Amino acid sequence: MKNKLPWIILGVFLLWVGYSLLPKSPAGIDHAGFGKLPVLLNGRLQPMDSVAMNALLQIRGIRNIPLEGFDTEGNWGKFQELPYDMNEPFKARSWYDFDKHPDKLDATQWLMEVMMRPELADERYLFAVNHPDLISNYDLNGKGLDRSGLRFFSFHELQPHIGRIEAESGKVNEKPELRTPYERAIAKLSHTLVLYLRLKNSLQPQDTDDFAAELDGYLTEIGPEIEAFERYRNDEDYDETAITNLLTRMERYDAANRLAYPLLVPPAAPDEKPDDWNSVGKALMDTIHTRNVPEAVTLYAGLSSAYNSGDADGFNAVLARYRDRLNVQFPQELSKAEWEHLYNRFSPFHKSIVLYIVAFLLACCSWFRFSEWMNRSAHFLILLAVLIHTTGLVTRMILENRPPVTNLYSSAIFVGWGAVILGLVLERFYRDGIGNVIAGIVGFLTLLIAHNLSLSGDTMEMMQAVLDTNFWLATHVVVITLGYSATFVAGFLSLVYIARGLFTKTLSRATAKGLARMVYGIICFATLFSFVGTVLGGIWADQSWGRFWGWDPKENGALMIVIWNALILHCRWGGIVREQGLINLAVIGNVITAFSWFGVNLLSIGLHSYGFMDGSFQWMVIFTISQMFFLGLGVIPQRYWLSFSKFRSAPSTATG
């Protein structure tokens, strides 16, 4: 039976992975179809689903929204509908039928609510406000939703304070690394509120009741209104009411245009530039000259009105018409958006995170319980995880038409992928679970880092320092990132050596020597790739910036890795350190690589100062402290290690 367990475990996870790829037939309003519509945001064509997911991650840090609220007696529960009268926010709510309705909105469903029914979205608990001074200064005590020590507020609760929040956020320190915790909190809250307001005005002005009816009236009245305006300019008798109505419309549409986040209106012809995509507000303002509303705006208005009235058949019919139009005029853009939507729904890196951590735990348990089936199960899961990891990596490359590393997010994905491949190679040769443990833990940690980096916005944008992509850039980022991966693998192998040798009795002398040989061989590999990658970076910099080397912090960090790996090899070749010393030096390599990879970005200077994160400093400190802790354990004489305690009477031959 134990021989079958690895296959059973693999089968369960294959079913889990396969289920997410099954096509979901729309029940009622076709939310998924809306999520596949292409839009332009920050110079990149992407599906509406990506806009929704990235915005929701920035605002609340999750991919879905709980459907929660209060009933008329103040009891907590789940609700579907909210009143239109925002002066009575907790009355007349209809409650969910738990057997028929989910208790969460996915990102696209939430975005549709924000764009087409904002009075409902305004009551969702989206905005995290946890700094006590921020809560007291804005009189938010007793409000909001407290969940697991985090306090969330709705837009409706924060709306009266938006002006003051914006004014205060404008006074915070311009350098993120110098901001106080309060300043970081107010800056983040301001950013999320502005983002939410922009989303509310992207499809229609936020105060719109029935967009389709408004457009019908607009097309009917725009002619007489423009005629009245022309008569006014020519000093002729004019209809003052018509001019007032025209100016009111233009003010609303101009506000919607200035606030619009994604651009929803495609150009009239397929051969026009991507920059020719328009906001809905701009398209309506241009109607003064064209006397014609673009078909895309009319169709979006039909979607909004059908959504508000709960007309699922009407919504789906209008959506099908718009998709047919896009398929004729912009087939490539529509196809790309559909592929990215599938990529988002599959979430390859989130699935890989789960698989890596389960594999890591199984591999560790195999040491303590001496269970071969656990190690085999871990190996099968890592193979499945790296397949999914590779699929996600290749898909990103195809969607971006870029090399695998373009920013910190993609570098974390690629570092993890390279480390997992190295771990599998080690397991192929040694078959003792060490390669599985390294692959599982490094794959998990790097993808966890990538997940936290994704909270800052669209991960498929190009890094700021890169002006164009060429051969030298592509080779530089791939080679030097493989050097990062190898250095981390050597460091984590050293952590395994220390933890397993000190706290368990499972590290034999033969296994210890094998681990040391692994560390040595991988450091040789890391030295080569780090050096070659640094040289290739200089060649690329010479072509792009006109100089080979400029002592930029990122360049210095890359050089630090090369020098440290060369120092380790020199110490080993010269007999300065032996087995235990080699292990301890490799642990320090983890700190140097982490600083070179992330730490230099905290300086916010130089051509490579991309991907800054306010919260990354504390994690850098925690990681460094953890490595120093292991280093302290690593210098304990091996006669006190559990695995080597039986050799206490004999002198140790593995000291550094």
N, C-alpha and C positions, 0 to 999 in steps of 0.2 A: 504493500500500500504506500509506503514512504517513497518508493520510486516513482509513483504516479502523482504524488503531491505537487512537485514543481510544475507538471503539465496542467494540473487542475488550477493552480494559482494563476499560471499564465493565461489559461482559457478564460478565467473570470475577468481578468483585466483586459483581455482582448474584447470581450463582450462589452465592457464598460467603454472602451475606446470606440468600438464600432457603433454603439448606440448613438453617440454624439454626431455621427456622420449621416444618420438616417434622415431623409427629407421630412420636414415637418409640414403637413398639409394645414393650410390656414383654417382656423375655426372662427368664423366671424370676420372681423377686420383683419386684413392681411398685413400684420406688422412687419413680418420678415420681408415681404415685397417692398414695403416702404424703405426698409433699412438697406436695400440693395441699390437705391437710386443714387447715381453719381452726383457729387457736388464738388466745388472747388474751395479749398481752405488752405491758407498759407502757401499758395503756389502749387498745391498737390491735389490732383483729382483723387477722390476717395469716396467710399459709400457713406450714406447717411449713418449707417451703423457705426462706422469708425468715429464719426463726429460725436455721436451719442456716447459711445464707450469712453473715449478719451476725456470728454467733458465731465462725465459722471465720476471718473477716476480722480480728476482734479478737484471736483467739488466735495465728494464724500469719501473717495478712496475705495469704492466698491463698484461692482458691475451691475447691481440691481438695487431697487428701492423697496423697502418693506411698506406694505399697505397698512398703516396704523393711524389711529386717531382716537377721539373721545366721542361718546354718545351724548345725548341731551342731559343725562344725569352726571356726566363727568367720568363715566367708566371707560376704561381703556379697551380697545379692540381693533378690529380690521374693518375698513370701510372702502367702498368703491366710489360713491358719488359725494360731491360737496355742493353747497349752495352757491348760487351766483351772487347772493348778497354777502359781500365780505364783511359787512358790519355785524353779521350774525354768523360767525365762523363755525360754531359747533352745534348748529341746529339742523334738523331735517335731513340728516344723512342716512342713506340707505346702506345696510350692512351686507357684507359678503356672504354668499352661500358657500360655506367651506367645502362642500362636496363638488362644486362646479367651478370655482374660481381659484386661481393660485393666490398665494399670499405675498407675492412680490411682482414688481414690474421689472422687465429687463430693460437694458439701456435704450433700445429703440422705442419701446412702448413709452418710456419716460420722456424721451425727446418729443414724440408725437404729442404727448400731453402738454409739454412746455410750449411747443410751437402753436398748437391748434386749440388748446383749452387751458391757458395759463392760470385761470382762476382756480382750477383744480390742482395744478402742479404747485401753486404758491403755498398750499397747505402741507406739502410733503416735508418731512424732517430731513433736510439735506445738509445744512451748514453747521459744521462743528465749531463751537465756541467753548473752549475749555480753560482759557486763562482767567483766573478769578477776578483780576482787575478789569478785564474786558467785560465780563458779565456784570460787575457792579457799576462800572462807568456808564453802561448803556441800559441800566435798570432791567436786566434780564433775569433777575432772581425769581424763582417760582414759575418760570416759563420753560418752554422747550421740552425735550425728551431725553431722559437720562437712561443710557444703556451701557452697562459694564464700565461705569466710571467716566464715560464720555457723554457730553451734553450736545444735543443737536437741536437746531432751531429751524423753523420754516421761514420762507421768504416773507410771508405775511407778518410774522413777528418782527423781522428785522427791517422791513420796508420803511418804517418811520425814522430809522436811524441812518439810512443810506447816505444822505448828504454829509452828516457828521463823520461817518466812517471814511468816506472818500476824502474829506478834508484832512482828517488825522493821518490817513495812510500816505497822503502826499508829503508829510513832514518827516517820514521815517528815513533813516540813513540810506543813502543810495547804494552803499556797498553792503550786500547781504551778509557777508561774514562779520560785519561790525554791528549788526542789529541786536538789540536786546530781545529776550523772549516775548515781551509785550509787543515790540515793533514787528517781530516776525508774525505774531498772531493777527495783528491788525492788518498787515500787508496781505496775508493769505486770505483773510475774510473779505477784504476789499476786492482782491482778484477774483474770488469765486462769485461774489455778488455781481460784478461787472460781466463775467462770463455768462452767468444765468440771464441777466438782462439782455445780452446780445442774442442769446438763443431765442428768447421770447419774441424778438423783433426780426427774426430771420425769414420766416415764412409769411408773416403778416404783421401789421402794427399791433402791438400788444393789447390795445383797447378794442379790437375788432370783435363784433358779435357773430356776424354771418358774412364771411369774406366773399362768397359767390354773389350774394345779393348786393353787397357794397360795390363790387365790380360792375354789376349790371347797371346800377344807378350812376356809377362813375362814367361809363361809356355813353349813357344817355345824356348826362348833364355836362360832360366836358366840352362839347361843341359850343353851346350857348355861353358857358363860363369863359372860354377862351375868346369868343367873339366880344363879350362884355369887356374883357381886359384890353383887347385891341382898340375898342372904341374909347376906353379910358386913356390909352396912350395917345390917341389922335385928338384928344380934347373934344370928343363927341359925347352925346348923352349915353349913359351906360346903366346897367342894372347893378346897383351896389351890392345887393344880396348875392348875386352870382359871383362877383369878385371876392367877396368875403368867403364864400364856400370854396372857391378855387384856392385861395391862400391857405385856408384851414387844411384842405387835402394835401397841398404841397408840403406844409409844415410836418404833417404826420408822416408822409412818405419820405421826406428828407431825414426825419429822426430815425425811421426804420432803416434807411440806407446807411446812415452813419453808425448805427449800432449793429447792423447785420454781421453775423459771425461767418457761417459758410455762405458762399454765393450759389444760389439755387438755380438761376436762370441761364441755360446754356446759350452759346452764340447762335445766331441765325443760320450759319453755314458751318459744315464740318471742318472746312479748311481754315477757319479763323483761329487765332491764337488762344491758348487757355486763358490769357489775361482778359479776353473778351467776355468771359462769364460775368454776369451781373447779379446784383442783389435784387430782390423783389421790389424794394423801395425805389431803387434807381430805375428799374424798368418802368415803373408806374410814373415816375417823374418825366421820363423821356416820352411818355404818351402825349405830352403837350405838343411835341414836334411831329410825332408819327401818327397821332390820332388812332393808334392801334395798340392793344395790349398783347404782349407776346403770348403765344399759346401755352407755354409752360406756366406762366402766371395764372392763366385761366384754369388750367388743370390743377394746380396747387390750391387754388381757391375752391374748386370743386371737392378736393380731398378734405380740406378744412371743414367745409360746411357739412359734408356727409359724416365726418367724424363727430362733429358736435351734435348732430341729430341722431347719432347711433345707427345710421343707415349703412350697414356692412356691405350689402350688395352694391349700393351706389358708390361707396368708397372703392371697392375692389374693381368695379367697372372703370372708374376714372383712372385708377392706378394702372390697369391694363392698357388703357389708351395711351397714357404717358410713356409706359415702357415700350409699347409698339413704336411710338414716335422716335424715342431714343435709339431703338434698335435699327431704325432705318437711317437716321442721321449720324448717330454716334455709336456704332456697334462695338468698336474697340473699347471705348470708355465704359460702356455698360458692362461688357464682358469682364473688364478689369475690376470694376466695382463688385460684380457678383463673386469673383474669385476671392477678393479681399473680405467680403462678407462671410464666405465659407471659412476662410482662415480665422476670422474673428470667432465664429461659432465653434470651430473645432478647438481653439485655444491650445495649440500644441505645447507651449511651454508650461502652462499650468498643469496639463496632464503629465508632462515630464517631471515636474516638481514632485507630484504625488508618487510616481513610480520610483524616482531616485530615493526618496526618503524611506519608502517601504523596503526597497532593496538594501539600503544601508542598514536598517534595523535587522533584517533577516541575516545579512552577512555577519553583523556583530554577534547576533545570537548563536550563529553556527560555531563561533569560537568558544563561547562559554558552555554550550551544550554539546559540542562536538558532533553536530548534526549535518551530515553531508547534504541532505535534501534541502536544508535551509540555504546553504551556499549556492546550490544549483538553482533554486528558486530565485535568489537574488540575481544570479547571472542572467537568467532568462528575462527578468524584469528590466535589468539594465539594457539588455539588447533591444527590448521593445521601446524603452525610454529613449535610447539614442537614435533609434529609427524615427520616432516622432520628433525628437529634437532636430535631427537632420532635415526632416520634411519641413519643419517650421523655418529653419535657417535658409533652405533653398527657396522656399516660397517668398520669404522676405526679399531675397536677392532678386527674384523675378519681378515682384511687384515694384521694387524700387529701381530696378535696373542699375544696381550699384554693387560694389564689392561687399563681402559679408560684414565688414566693420566700417561704420560711418559715424558712430557716436558712442557715448558711454554705454547706452542700453545694448546696442548690438555687440559691443566689445565684451560685455558680460556674458551674452549668449555664446559668443564664439570661444571665449576663454573656457567656459564650462564644457562646451562641446569637445575642444581639444583635450582637456583634462580627462574627460570620460573615455575618449578613444585611447589615451595613454594607459588609463586604468584597465581597460579591456585587454590591451596588449600585455600588460603585466600579468593579468590573470591567465591569459593564454599560455604563458611560459611557466608560471609558478603554481597555479591551481590551488592556492591555500586561502583564498578569500580576501587577501590584502588588496588586490586589484579591484575587487567588487566594492570593498569599503571605500577606497579612495574615489572610485568613479561615482558612487552613490552620494557621498558627502560633498564632494566638490561640485558635482552637477547640481545638487540641491541648493547649496549656498550661492553659487553664481546665478542661478535662475531666480533665487529669492532676491538677490541684489537687483537683477534686471526688473523684477516685478515692482520694486520700490522706485526704481528709476522711471518706470512707465507712468507713475502718478503725476509726473510733471507735464504730461501732454503727449502729443503725437510722437511716437517713437520712430516713424519712418521719415522724419525730416532729416536733411543733411546737417552734419555738424558745422558750426559757424566758421571754423578755420579753413574749411575746404572750399575752394572756389570752383574747381572742376575735378572730374575723375579722369585719371590716366593710368597707364600701365604701372608706373612707379608707385603711385599711391596704393593701387590695389595690392601689389606685391608687398609693399611696406607694411600695411596694416595686418595682412594675413600672417606674414612671417613673424613680426614682432609680437603679435598676440599669441601665436603658438609658443614663443619664448616665455611669455607670461604664464601660459598654461603649464608648461613643463616645470617652471620654477615653483609654482604652487603645488604641483603634484609631488615634487621632491620634498617640499616643506610638510605637506600633509602625510606623506609616508613617514617622515620623521616623527610627527605627532603620534602616528600609529605605533611606531617603534617604542616611544617613551611610554605611552598609556598602556599598551599591552604588556610591555616588559615590567613596568613598575607595579601595576595593579592586578595582573593576572599571572597565572603559572603556565600560560600557553605559548609563550615565546621561547622556543628552544634556541640553542646556540646556532644551529644550522639556519633556522629561520631568521635570526637576528643578522647573521652574516649576509643572508640573501637580501634582506631589506636594505642593508648598507650598500650592497652592490647595486641594487635598484636605484637608490638615491644618487650614488656616484654616476651611474650611467645616464640618468635623467638630467643631472646637472651638466654633464658634458653636452647633451642635446640642447639644453636651455641656453648654455653659453654660446653655442654656435648660432642658434636662431635669434637670440637677443642681439648678438653682434651684427649679423647679416641684416636683420630688420632695422637696426639703428642706421647702418650705412645706407640702406635703401631709402630710409626716411630722409637722410641728408640729400640724396640725389633728387628725390621728389621735391624737397624744399628748395633746392637750387633751381629747379625748373619753374616752380610755382611762385616763389618769393624772391628769387635771385640771390640766395645765399645758402651755402651748404650747412653751416652751423652757426647758431646765434645765441647759444647758452640760454635758450628758452627753458623754463622750469620742466616742461614735459621732456625736452631733449636731455636735460640733466638727469631726470628720473630714469630714462632709458639707459643712460650711461652708467648710472649707479647699479642697475641690475647686472649689466655686463661685467663691471668691475668686481661686484660681490661674488658672482659665480666664478669668475677667474681666480679670485682670492681663495675660494673654497678648494678649487682644483689645485692651486699652488700649495696650499697647506697640506693637502692629502699627498700630492706627489713628493713634497719635501719631507714627509714624515713628521710634520709639526703636529698633526692631529691623527688619531686613529679612528676607529669605528664610532665611538661615542662622540668624539669631537666633531666628526663629519656631520652626524645627526644634529647636533646643536647648532652648528653653523647654518644648516639648511633651514632650521626653524627661524633664525634671524632673517633668512631670505624671504620668508612670508611677509615680514613687516616691511622690508625694503620694497618688495614688489607691490604690496598694497598701497604704500605711499606713492610709488611712482605711477601707479595706475589711477588712483583716486585722489591721493593727498595733494598732489600738485595742483589739482583743479580748485582746491579750497583757497589757493592764493589769488585766484581770479585775475591773474596777469598773464601776459604772453599770448602768442598766437594760438595756443592749444587750450585756452581757458574756456572750454565748453563744458556743459553738463554740470554746472554747479548745483549742489543741493544743500539747503540750510541744515538738514538733519544729519548730513554725512559725517560731520566732524566727530560727533559723539560716538558713532559706530566705528570710526577709525580708531578712536581712543580705546574703546572696548576691545576691539580686535587686537590692538597692540598689547594691551594689558594681558589678554588671554595668551598671547604668544610668549610674553615674558614669563608668565606663570609656568607654561610648559618648559621654557628654557631653564627655569629654576629647578623644575623636577628633573630635567635632563642632565644636570650637573651632579645630581646625587650619585655617589659611587654605586656601581652596579651590584656590589655584594649585598646592598640593601633592597634590591629589586626582587619582587616575588618570584619572577621567572628564573632568576639567577641565584636565589637564596641557597639552593642545594650545592652551589659551587663556592660557598663562602670560605671553605677551607683552602681553596685554590686561588692563587692570585688572578685577578681579572686581566684578560688580554685585550679588552675592548675599551680601554679608557682613552680619553682625549687629552 
